């Protein structure tokens, strides 16, 4: 698969152009606003194949294949543990240029798709809000669960645990293409993704990078610590400063950094794992987030997939110590996480990889009409259960409001 066409790109994207294709993944590649989109599935694999483009996901419960773990809850969202497809064509969008990569037999269709995708900017199609949400974990039960986690913290079993709650609804005929357009208008997150696997969709407004691997160099950016944005610039700045100085939020972030450093050391060259940025606060449309940056260099013979297997699930979505935290997550939470807390991304023919953290993500089944949304927060010794509940609700509203639910 070679670059076969280049056309100008104004920044507009018509997500309806993807509607005819039962398999695709569009992934935003960072704050620059670029995208990489893989369309179609010539082959479907359980792991990425070296030397070719592969697009797909790992679900959170891939942990059961990597560690002596299990899951007591049934699978409900329908995403397999690991799925990677070799696309018909790939579109790279960066700056003012759109590039099509395709084999000769797919070039004409790929170019037609690309021209439809990057046409003139239009107002997104109206989208009916998803309503009738039912929480899987009530506020009262959530507070009890957090108290249980805190008991394990106080006993010394764990230092930190990412605890999640979810909600579901059913709405047949909802349009995920219009929904994603509205989500990106309201919340153009730097590691966003739009994913389709047959009748299963994921609309992801993730601000968090899991791993970026380029030419043997690894970048990881665990994100822990949240504050809401405020319309008043002075109050907004105060909230950002409050987050930066908060000892609880800093401890959450630093523990996630330590776990990721340890994971990457399993595949990194000696003494190459460094923390480049610690507890920096970045602003997004709805929230301020605390993020740290870790860099490493893969040891000779190690691949991007090796880095994934060494560090999945990511530290920011599990806890410390990692194995005990994952055991407790399954004991305490009321549902299987499925795709949530996993990753969406792609591997390139050169052996590079770009993988996000699946948070701020709505999953939707077009056959059953089932929609689901999970959100979480990190529990440490200084956690106040009520504030952790409010953080989960804040994260949920950042997605639901963008999709028209103002409840």
matplotlib code that plots the C-alpha trace (Angstrom):
import matplotlib.pyplot as plt

x = [0.0, 1.6, 0.6, -1.4, -3.2, -2.9, -5.5, -6.0, -7.7, -9.4, -10.0, -13.6, -14.6, -17.9, -18.3, -21.3, -18.8, -17.9, -21.5, -21.2, -18.3, -18.9, -15.3, -13.3, -11.3, -10.6, -8.1, -7.1, -3.3, -2.9, -3.4, -2.4, -5.8, -4.5, -6.3, -5.4, -8.3, -8.3, -11.3, -12.4, -11.0, -9.2, -8.1, -9.1, -6.3, -6.0, -2.8, -1.2, 0.9, 4.4, 5.0, 1.5, -1.1, -3.4, -6.2, -8.2, -8.6, -7.8, -10.6, -9.8, -10.3, -7.4, -5.8, -7.1, -4.8, -1.8, -2.1, -3.7, -7.0, -10.6, -13.9, -17.0, -19.4, -20.8, -19.6, -22.3, -20.7, -19.7, -16.2, -13.7, -10.6, -8.3, -9.2, -7.0, -7.9, -5.8, -7.7, -8.6, -7.0, -5.6, -6.2, -3.7, -4.9, -2.4, -1.9, -3.6, -3.1, -5.0, -3.0, -4.5, -2.6, -4.0, -3.3, -4.0, -7.3, -8.7, -7.4, -10.5, -12.9, -10.5, -10.2, -13.9, -14.2, -11.5, -13.2, -16.5, -14.7, -12.9, -15.5, -16.5, -17.5, -21.2, -23.3, -23.5, -26.7, -29.2, -28.9, -31.5, -30.2, -29.8, -32.2, -33.6, -30.2, -30.2, -27.2, -25.7, -24.4, -26.5, -24.9, -25.5, -23.9, -21.0, -20.2, -20.3, -17.9, -15.5, -15.5, -14.7, -11.8, -10.6, -10.6, -8.1, -6.1, -6.0, -4.9, -2.1, -3.4, -3.2, -2.2, -4.5, -7.4, -9.3, -12.9, -15.7, -19.4, -21.6, -25.0, -27.0, -30.0, -31.7, -32.6, -33.1, -32.4, -29.9, -27.4, -23.8, -22.4, -24.3, -23.6, -19.8, -19.9, -21.6, -19.3, -16.3, -17.8, -18.4, -15.4, -12.6, -10.4, -6.8, -6.9, -10.5, -11.7, -14.6, -14.8, -17.1, -17.1, -20.2, -23.2, -21.0, -19.8, -17.5, -17.6, -14.5, -13.6, -10.4, -7.8, -5.4, -2.5, -1.6, 1.5, 3.1, 6.0, 8.1, 11.4, 11.9, 11.1, 8.2, 6.0, 3.4, 1.2, -0.8, -3.6, -4.9, -6.4, -9.5, -11.2, -14.2, -13.7, -15.4, -16.9, -15.3, -11.5, -10.4, -12.3, -11.1, -7.5, -8.0, -9.4, -6.4, -4.0, -6.0, -5.6, -1.8, -1.3, -3.7, -1.7, -4.3, -4.4, -0.6, -0.2, -2.7, -0.7, 2.7, 1.5, 0.3, 3.7, 5.6, 3.5, 4.0, 7.7, 8.0, 5.9, 8.0, 11.3, 10.4, 11.0, 13.1, 16.9, 18.8, 18.4, 16.3, 13.0, 12.7, 9.9, 10.0, 7.1, 5.5, 1.9, 1.4, -2.1, -3.7, -7.0, -9.6, -13.1, -14.9, -12.2, -8.6, -6.5, -3.2, -0.9, 2.7, 5.0, 7.3, 9.8, 11.8, 13.8, 12.9, 15.7, 17.2, 14.7, 11.7, 8.7, 5.8, 3.5, 6.0, 5.5, 1.8, 1.9, 4.3, 2.1, -1.6, -4.0, -2.5, -1.5, -4.0, -7.0, -5.9, -4.0, -1.0, 0.1, -1.3, -2.2, -4.0, -5.8, -7.2, -8.4, -10.2, -11.7, -13.4, -14.6, -16.0, -17.4, -20.9, -20.2, -17.5, -15.6, -15.5, -13.9, -13.7, -10.2, -8.9, -7.2, -8.0, -5.3, -3.1, 0.2, 2.1, 4.2, 7.3, 6.6, 5.3, 2.1, -0.3, -2.7, -5.1, -6.9, -10.6, -12.3, -15.1, -16.5, -20.0, -20.6, -23.6, -25.1, -27.2, -29.2, -30.2, -30.1, -28.0, -25.8, -23.4, -21.1, -18.6, -16.6, -14.1, -11.9, -8.8, -9.3, -6.4, -6.1, -7.2, -10.3, -13.7, -16.3, -18.8, -16.2, -15.2, -18.9, -19.0, -15.9, -17.5, -20.6, -18.5, -16.8, -20.1, -21.7, -18.8, -19.9, -23.7, -24.0, -22.0, -24.6, -27.5, -28.6, -28.9, -30.4]
y = [0.0, 3.2, 6.9, 7.2, 10.6, 13.9, 16.6, 19.9, 19.7, 22.7, 21.0, 20.0, 16.3, 14.8, 11.8, 10.5, 9.5, 6.5, 5.3, 2.7, 0.9, -1.7, -1.5, 1.6, 3.5, 7.2, 8.4, 12.0, 12.2, 15.0, 18.7, 19.6, 18.3, 15.6, 12.4, 8.9, 6.8, 3.2, 2.0, -1.5, -4.9, -7.0, -9.2, -9.3, -10.3, -11.0, -9.0, -6.4, -7.9, -6.3, -4.5, -3.4, -0.9, -2.3, -0.5, -1.7, -2.0, -3.8, -4.2, -3.8, -7.5, -8.4, -8.2, -11.8, -13.0, -11.1, -11.7, -14.4, -12.5, -13.2, -11.2, -12.1, -10.0, -10.9, -9.2, -6.7, -4.3, -7.0, -5.8, -8.8, -8.6, -7.8, -7.0, -5.5, -5.1, -4.6, -1.7, -1.3, 2.1, 4.7, 8.4, 10.7, 14.3, 16.8, 20.5, 21.4, 18.1, 14.8, 11.8, 8.5, 5.2, 2.3, -0.6, -0.2, -2.1, 0.2, 3.5, 4.7, 3.9, 5.3, 8.6, 8.9, 8.4, 10.9, 13.6, 13.0, 13.1, 16.4, 18.5, 22.0, 22.6, 22.2, 22.4, 18.9, 17.0, 17.2, 14.4, 13.2, 13.2, 9.9, 10.0, 7.7, 6.9, 4.4, 4.4, 1.0, 2.1, 4.4, 7.2, 5.4, 2.2, 4.1, 5.7, 2.3, 0.9, 3.7, 3.1, -0.5, 0.6, 3.0, 0.1, -1.8, 1.4, 1.8, -1.9, -1.3, -3.7, -0.9, 2.8, 3.8, 2.3, 3.6, 3.0, 3.3, 3.6, 3.3, 4.1, 2.6, 3.5, 2.0, 4.0, 2.3, 4.4, 6.8, 8.1, 7.6, 9.5, 12.7, 12.0, 11.9, 15.1, 16.9, 15.4, 16.7, 20.1, 20.4, 18.5, 18.1, 16.0, 15.5, 11.7, 11.3, 8.2, 7.0, 3.3, 0.8, -3.0, -4.1, -2.9, -1.8, 1.8, 3.7, 7.5, 8.5, 12.0, 10.9, 13.5, 10.8, 9.1, 5.6, 5.0, 6.6, 4.6, 6.2, 4.8, 2.8, 5.7, 5.5, 8.3, 7.6, 10.3, 9.1, 11.5, 11.7, 14.7, 16.7, 20.1, 21.5, 24.4, 27.8, 30.4, 33.2, 33.3, 34.3, 31.5, 29.1, 30.0, 29.6, 26.1, 25.2, 26.4, 24.6, 21.4, 21.9, 22.3, 19.7, 17.0, 14.3, 14.9, 15.0, 11.8, 10.0, 11.2, 10.3, 6.8, 6.2, 7.5, 5.1, 2.1, 3.1, 3.6, 0.1, -1.4, 0.2, -0.8, -4.4, -3.6, -0.4, 0.0, 0.3, 3.7, 5.1, 5.5, 9.2, 11.5, 14.5, 16.4, 15.7, 16.8, 19.4, 20.9, 21.1, 22.7, 20.9, 22.2, 20.9, 20.0, 20.8, 17.6, 16.8, 14.9, 13.6, 12.6, 9.6, 8.7, 5.6, 3.8, 0.3, -2.2, -3.9, -6.5, -5.1, -3.9, -1.5, -4.5, -5.7, -2.3, -2.7, -6.2, -5.0, -2.1, -3.0, -2.1, 1.3, 2.5, 5.4, 3.1, 0.4, 1.4, 0.6, -2.1, -2.9, -6.6, -6.3, -3.2, -5.1, -7.9, -5.4, -3.6, -6.8, -7.4, -3.9, -2.6, -3.5, -4.2, -5.4, -2.5, -3.9, -1.4, 1.3, 1.5, -0.2, 1.4, 2.4, 3.0, 1.9, 0.4, 1.5, -0.5, 1.1, -0.5, 2.7, 2.8, 5.5, 4.3, 6.3, 5.6, 4.8, 7.3, 9.8, 7.2, 6.2, 2.7, 2.0, -1.1, -0.3, -3.6, -3.5, 0.3, -0.2, 2.8, 2.8, 5.3, 4.6, 7.1, 6.8, 8.4, 7.5, 6.5, 7.2, 7.5, 11.2, 10.6, 11.9, 9.5, 12.3, 14.3, 11.1, 10.7, 14.3, 13.8, 10.8, 12.8, 15.7, 13.4, 11.9, 15.3, 16.3, 13.6, 13.7, 17.4, 17.4, 14.9, 17.1, 15.7, 18.7, 16.8]
z = [0.0, -1.2, -1.2, -4.4, -4.2, -2.4, -2.3, -0.3, 3.0, 4.7, 8.0, 7.3, 7.7, 6.5, 8.8, 6.8, 4.0, 6.2, 6.4, 3.6, 5.2, 8.0, 9.3, 9.9, 12.5, 12.4, 15.0, 15.8, 16.3, 18.7, 19.3, 15.8, 14.6, 12.2, 11.6, 10.4, 9.0, 8.0, 6.0, 5.3, 6.4, 3.9, 6.8, 10.5, 12.9, 16.7, 16.8, 14.4, 11.7, 11.3, 8.0, 7.2, 8.3, 11.1, 12.8, 15.8, 19.5, 22.7, 25.2, 28.9, 29.6, 27.4, 30.9, 31.4, 28.7, 30.0, 33.8, 36.0, 36.1, 35.3, 34.9, 36.9, 34.9, 31.4, 28.3, 27.2, 24.6, 22.1, 21.3, 21.2, 23.4, 20.5, 16.9, 14.2, 10.6, 7.5, 5.7, 2.0, 2.2, 4.7, 4.7, 6.5, 7.2, 8.4, 7.9, 4.7, 2.9, 2.7, 1.5, 0.3, 0.7, -1.3, -3.4, -7.1, -7.0, -4.3, -5.6, -7.4, -4.6, -2.1, -3.9, -4.3, -0.5, 0.2, -1.9, -0.1, 3.3, 2.9, 1.1, 2.1, 5.7, 6.4, 9.6, 11.1, 10.6, 13.5, 16.0, 18.4, 21.9, 23.7, 26.6, 29.3, 30.8, 33.6, 36.0, 36.5, 39.9, 42.0, 43.9, 47.2, 46.0, 44.4, 47.7, 49.4, 46.8, 47.3, 51.0, 50.3, 48.1, 50.8, 53.3, 51.1, 50.8, 54.6, 54.9, 52.5, 49.8, 47.3, 47.1, 44.2, 42.2, 39.2, 40.0, 37.3, 37.1, 34.1, 32.5, 29.7, 27.5, 24.4, 21.4, 18.0, 14.9, 16.5, 14.0, 15.2, 12.2, 13.0, 16.7, 16.2, 14.1, 17.1, 19.6, 17.6, 17.3, 21.0, 22.2, 19.6, 21.9, 20.7, 20.8, 19.6, 17.7, 15.6, 15.3, 13.6, 13.8, 12.0, 14.0, 16.9, 17.2, 19.6, 19.7, 21.6, 22.8, 24.6, 25.6, 26.7, 24.9, 25.9, 23.7, 20.7, 19.2, 16.5, 15.2, 18.5, 20.7, 23.1, 24.5, 27.2, 28.8, 31.8, 32.8, 36.4, 38.0, 36.8, 37.3, 35.4, 33.1, 34.0, 31.7, 33.8, 32.7, 36.2, 37.9, 35.1, 35.8, 39.5, 39.0, 36.9, 39.6, 42.2, 40.3, 39.8, 43.5, 44.8, 46.7, 46.1, 42.4, 42.2, 44.1, 41.8, 38.8, 40.2, 41.1, 37.6, 36.3, 38.5, 37.3, 33.6, 34.2, 35.6, 32.8, 30.1, 31.8, 30.8, 27.1, 27.2, 26.7, 30.0, 31.7, 28.8, 30.7, 31.8, 33.0, 30.8, 32.3, 35.7, 36.7, 34.0, 33.7, 30.2, 29.3, 27.2, 26.2, 29.3, 31.8, 33.0, 33.1, 34.8, 32.5, 32.8, 29.9, 30.0, 27.2, 26.6, 23.9, 23.0, 23.5, 20.5, 19.1, 20.9, 18.9, 19.5, 20.1, 22.8, 24.5, 24.4, 25.9, 28.7, 29.7, 29.0, 30.6, 31.0, 34.5, 34.6, 34.3, 36.8, 39.9, 42.1, 42.6, 39.3, 39.6, 43.0, 41.7, 38.7, 41.0, 43.2, 40.2, 39.2, 42.7, 43.3, 40.0, 38.8, 35.1, 32.8, 31.2, 27.7, 25.3, 28.0, 29.6, 26.5, 23.5, 19.9, 17.4, 14.6, 13.6, 10.5, 8.0, 9.5, 12.9, 14.5, 16.6, 17.9, 20.7, 22.8, 26.1, 25.7, 28.0, 27.4, 25.1, 24.1, 22.6, 20.5, 19.0, 16.0, 16.1, 19.8, 20.2, 23.4, 24.3, 27.2, 28.8, 31.6, 33.6, 36.5, 39.0, 41.0, 44.6, 47.0, 50.8, 50.7, 48.5, 49.5, 48.1, 47.3, 45.3, 43.4, 42.4, 41.2, 39.1, 37.4, 36.7, 35.3, 32.9, 31.8, 31.2, 28.9, 26.5, 27.0, 26.7, 23.5, 22.1, 23.0, 26.4, 28.7, 31.6]

ax = plt.figure().add_subplot(projection="3d")
ax.plot(x, y, z, "-o")
ax.set_aspect("equal")
plt.show()
